[in-house]
């Protein structure tokens, strides 16, 4: 029965449903007549033939009404999907607005997926091409041990770059899913900012960059320690990559009654205003024609933003060309403890 019903067209199913409701109503009326006048009166006259004729009219009418409804839905769908605005019934304006928003969201997600696929392919193709090129050169110089050692070293560097890229992609995927549980607790902000600074100290020393920490003691924040470290370390790493030799990076922490604020300020070249809203996107480059500094994959800021938002925080950027860049993080303050 279910398979037979499923093979019917939507119009036939709507017409059958309309006729079935009419049949139910007629049977109910026949039951009332039989109870009032007696069953023998139904056989007399033309009550049953009239009921059958009325039922047939309902089925035929349901067929035409179903067709009209489906045609109207099709026309409304065409109006909603059309780029030019057409007047819609007032009852459907809310539904039309919802459908347009969902369609725009769908298109945006598809565009992001296509851009992500293209960018990821590009990022992987670069080290793979380098590996292949170095390997081919090494094969031609197989009789020279020094050249082979250099080639193997270059191949290991490219393999490490790919390993870092894969690790960042996996970390970002876990942050954006529910696989990484959030373990919020009250933490000492200064202690964890100092740990983040120490973890990138070697990178800063290679460029002669000074890392200053400005965080008063006793500041508490509500955060997941792992996510907080992901965010701050990635911001510091980004600042080191874009800072000049011998520059200064200031990592600071403050708090008030509403929120805890973290800032990472560098002396880099700055970010143009038109790019500041997009720098948190995966693989985004302010200048696509220029190579990434120090081999960065372009995922650090995206990881930082995702980590902070998972903790119900916010991240923003302030920058001017030639005046450096400051990234600001806002986190909720710990709840007040009840007096004992």
N, C-alpha and C positions, 0 to 999 in steps of 0.2 A: 504493500500500500504506500509506504513512504517513498520507495523508488519510483512508483508510478506518478505520485504527486510531484516529485522532484523533476520529472521529465516534462511537465507542463510548463508553458510559458508563464511569465509573471502576470500577463494580462489575463490568461485563463484562470490562474489561481485567484486573482482578485475578483474576477467575475463569479467564480464558484463560491468564494467566501461570501460575496454579496447575496447570491442566491440562497446559500445555506442559511444565512440569517433570516431571509424572507421566509424560507421553508419552516424554520423554527417558529416564527411568529404566526404563520398560518396554522401549523399544527396546534399551537396553543389556542388559537381562536376556535378551531374545530373541536378541541376538547371542551371548551366552554359551552359551545353550541350543543354538543352531545350531552353534556351534563344538565343543561337547562331544558332543552326540548326533547331529549331522548335520542338514542342512537338510531332508532328507526326513521326519524325525520331526516337524517343525513342521506339515507338512500332515496328518499323522495325528492322530487324537484331537481334542481340543478346546482346544489351547493358544492358538491365535490368536483364536478366538471369546471365550475367557475373558479374554484380554488386552484385547480391544476393549470387553468389558463393564466390566472394571475401569477402563479409561480413561474411559468414559462416567460411571462413578460418581465418579471424581476431578473431572471437569468440573462435574458437578452439585453435588458437595460443595464445590468451590471457589466456586461461585456463592453458596451459603448462607454459607460461611465469610467471603467477602468482604463480604456484606451485614451479617453480625454485627460484623465489624471496623469497618466504616464507621459503623454505629449506635453502637458503643462510643466511637469517636472523637468523634462528635457529642455524646454525653452528657458525655464528658470536657471537650470544649470549652465546653459550657454550664456545667459546674461551675467551670471556670477563670474564665470571664467573669462569673460571678455575683458580686454584691456580698457575698452571704452565703457563709461558708466551708463547703465540703463536703469530706468525706474523699476523698482520692485515693490510688491505689496508690502505694506507696513509690517504685517505679521512676520515677514521673512527677512527683514533687514538685519535682525540680530543673528539669524542663522547664516545669512550671506557674509556678514562681517567675520563670523567665526570661521567659515570655510576659507575665506580669503587669507586670514591669519595663518591657518594651518597650511594652506598652499604655499604661502611665502616662507614659512618655517621649513617646509619640505624642500623647497627650491634652495634655500640657504644651506641646509644640511648636505644636499647633494653637491652644491658648489664647494663646500668645505671639504667633503670627501674627495672630490676630484682634485682639488688643490693639494690636499694632504698626500694623495697617492703620487701626484707628479713630483712634489717636493721630496718625499721619502725616496722615490726612485732616483732622483738626482743626487741626493745625499749618499745613497749606497753606491751609485754608479761611479762617483769620483774615487773612493778608495779602491773599488774593484778594478777600475781602469789602471790605477797606479800599481796595484799588485801585479796585474798582467804585464804591464810595461816593464817593471823592474824584473820580473821573472824572465821575460824574453831577453832582456839585456844580460842577465846572469847566465843564461844558457849559452849566449855567444861568447862570454868571458869565463867559461868553466875552468880554464887552465890557470886562472889568476886567483889565488886564495884571498888576497886582499879585496878584490872586486866582489867576490862571492860573499865575504863577510859584510861588506857595505850593503850589498843587495838584500841579504837576509835581514840586516838591521832595518832597512827601509820597509821591507815587507812586514816586519813585526810592528812597526809604528802604524802602518795603515790598518793592520789587523786590530791593534789596540783602539784605533779610532772607530772602527766598525763596532767593536765590543762596547765602547762607551755609548755610541748611538743607539745600539740595540737595548742597552740597559736603561737609557733615558726613555725610550719608547715604551718599554715594559713598565717602568715606574709611572709614567704618565697614564698608561692604560689602567693601572691599578688605582691610581688616584681618582680617575673619572668614573670608576665602577664602585660597587659596594664590596669588593673583595678585601679592601683594606679598612678594617674597623677603626673608628675614631675613638681614641682613649683620652678624653679631655681630663686634665687635672690642673691644679694650681701649681705653677712653676715659678722659680726664681729667674726673672728675665735676664738680669746681668750675668748670671752664671752661664746660661745657654748662649747668650750673645758672645761671651768670651770664648766658649767652645767653638762656635762657628768661626770666629776670627782666627783662632789657632789652627783650624783645619785648612785654611787657605793661606796661612802665613808663608809657606814655601813658595807658592805661586807669586805672592807679592814681592818676596825678596828677590826673585829672579829678575823682576823689572825695577827693583829699587823703590818700590812703592811703600809708603808708610800707612799702616792701618791703625787708626785712632778709635778707641772705644770710649764713648761718653754715655754712661748709664748710671744714675744714682743707685746706691744700694737699697735693697728692700722692695724693689718694684716687683709685684706679682702679676701674673697673667694667667688666663684660662686658655690652655692650648694642649694640643697633642705634641709631645716633644719631637717625635720623628718628623711630623709635618712641618713644625716650626723650623727645625734644622734644615730640611729640604729647601724651604723658602729662603731663609737668610743666607745659606751657603750659596745658592744659585744666584742671588742678587749680588753677593760679594764677588763671586766668580765673574759675573757679567761686568761689574765695575772694574775689576783688575784687567780684563781683556781690553776694555775701551779707555783705560787711563794711560796717560803718557808716562814715559820713564821718569822715575823720581817724583811721581805725583803723590797726593794724599787722599785717602778714602776715610770718611768718618762714618762709623757705625754708632748710632745713638738710640737710646730708649727713654721714653717719658710716659707718664700716666696722669690721668685725672679721674674725676668721679665717674666718667662715662666710658672711657676706653683706654687701652694701652697702645702707645704708638711707637713704632720702630722705623728708623730712617737709615738709608744707605746713600750717602752723597759722594760723588766722585768729581774729578776735574777733567772729564773727557770732553770730546768735541760737541756733545749735546745732540738732541734729537729734534728734527724739524717738527713743528706743530702738527702738520698733516699726517705724520706717521705715528704719533703718540698713542692713538687709539688702537693701533693694529700691532704694536710691538709684542703683545702678549700672545699672538697667534703662533701656531706651530710653524717653524722654519721661516718666519717672516724676516725679510731683509730690508733695511731702510734703503740701501743702494744695492740692487741685485747684481750690478756689474762688478762690484768689489768682492774679493774673497772674504770669508769670515775670519776675524782676527783669531790667531792661534788655533785654528781648526775647530772652532765652536760649531755645534750642529744647529743652533737656533731653537733649542727646546727648553733652555734654562728658565726663561721668563714665563713661559707657559706652565712649566712645572710649579714655579713659585706661586703664580696666580691661582692655579687649581688647588694647591695645598692650603693656601690661606682661605679660600672660599669654602673648602671642606670644614674649616673650623669656624664658619660663620663670620669671617673677617673680611676686610677689604684691602685692596692694593691699588695704588695710583702712582702716577709719575709726573714730575715737574721738571721741565728742561728748557733751556734756551741754547741756541747755537753759540758755541764758543764759551759757554759759562758752566758746563758740566750738567749732570743729571742727578736728580734725587728721587729715589723710590721710597714710598711711604706705605707702611703696613699698619692697619688698625685692627686690634683684637679686643674682645670683650673683657671687662675687668672681672675678677673673681667675685662670686656672691659674698655678701657680708656674712660673717659668722655670727650666729646668735649668741648673746652673752650667756655665760654659764653662772 
